[in-house]
Each structure stands twice: as structure tokens, then as C-alpha cells.
Amino acid sequence: MRKRPQQQRSRELVQALIDATARVIQQQGLDNTTTARIAEAAGVSVGSLYQYFGDKESLIEALMESLAEGIGTGLRRLPLLDNDDMHALIGNAIRFGFAVLHSRDGLYLELVRNWHRLPTDRVVDVLQQHFMELARVYFLRHYRDYPIDNLEVRVFIVTNSVLFTMVRHISQHNGLIRENALATELTSMVANYMTLPPSSSEVQA
């Protein structure tokens, strides 16, 4: 952003521009999204837009950050830790992820199709952080059943592997692989990997 909004009215304007960016992407697609269309959708002048955002890319980056925070909030609200079953916990998280991708009237699907062109690091970082917090709490509760070393390494591998697989599946319109079957196999893969004892996952010197 060119500058941070200090007053309530300015913050509302910035949020309106971010919301408008989402609507234009939904309706026009990423390639047809322009600052002029975003300003029009927000009901402000292009000059007002440029006070805070230098170009379309900075608006999209702000949108991605907002979406990442929203997904993180959604994850925190899920009663994942109420279930002691590792497969159920992971399965619920993965199905929540697929549900998110199909929400917002196609917004996430359009973003996923253009994943390689977008500032996605922020999204992955936020999700990885939330999964790390979730994993810490879970494995502290169940340390006797699932003693684990290198938790950060495992969460990094799982987060990136699952996200990449989901993004590839959604973006390729792969009709040969059903989403439910993919979710089931991802759940099994992650649960088995996360519950490996330390001696099974470490290379002996």
C-alpha cells in the first residue's frame, strides 16, 4: 500500500476497494480486472484508489492477505480439537479447505487457476502458522499416544504438499479424480505421516 489508513473513513475506503477487487475478479476474471473497474465497483474515483494502492497488483495482494486471514479465522472456529481421532481431525480440516475453494461464487477458483501468477506466499504462510498452532496443541494433548519430533518440519511438508495437491486438482478440472476420494487419500497420507514415531522418520547417522 502507498499509505496506511489512519481514520475510520479511510479504513472503510480501503476495505471497500479490497471487497470491490474480489467482486470484479469474480465477475470479470483476473485478466479483465483493472483499477478502473475496481474503483467503479467500489463507487469511488480512480484517484481515490491511487491514494492507497499503486496498481492492480497491490490491490490483489491486499485481497490475498485478507482472504488468508479469513481462512485462518475459519480454521480457528472449527471444533477440530474436540475430536481425538487423528483421521477425523485431519479429514475435517481438508474438507474445510475444499469447501473454501468452492465458496465466494467462484472467487477462489479463479485465484487458484492463476495461482502461479499471484502473491501466494502470504496465504501459505498464514495457513502454515495456523496448522502449526493446531498441531502443537493436539500433540501436547496426545504426546503419549503420538510422541513426535521435528513437528515444524512435518507441518511444513504437510501444509505445502496438501495445498499443492488441492490447487493442482482444482486448477486442472481433473474429472478423473473425484474430490471426495482425493480428500480421503490425503487424510490417510497425512495422518499416517504425522503419527510416525520419531525413529521411523529420522535418518540414523
Number of C-alpha atoms within 10 A of each C-alpha: 15 11 10 12 15 8 9 9 10 13 13 12 19 23 16 18 27 20 17 22 25 25 20 22 22 19 13 13 15 18 8 10 19 17 22 15 18 26 21 15 17 22 13 15 13 15 11 13 21 16 14 19 21 14 14 17 14 15 24 21 18 21 19 22 18 17 16 19 17 13 19 18 12 13 18 15 9 13 11 19 16 9 12 12 12 20 17 16 19 20 21 17 19 20 17 15 18 16 10 15 20 13 11 12 12 15 20 21 19 18 23 21 17 14 16 9 9 14 16 16 11 17 18 16 15 17 20 20 16 18 20 19 14 16 18 16 12 19 17 12 13 13 12 9 10 17 14 19 15 10 14 16 10 17 21 16 13 20 18 15 13 18 15 13 13 20 18 15 18 20 16 10 10 11 9 7 10 10 16 11 10 16 21 15 13 20 23 17 15 21 19 12 14 22 16 15 14 14 10 10 15 11 7 6 3
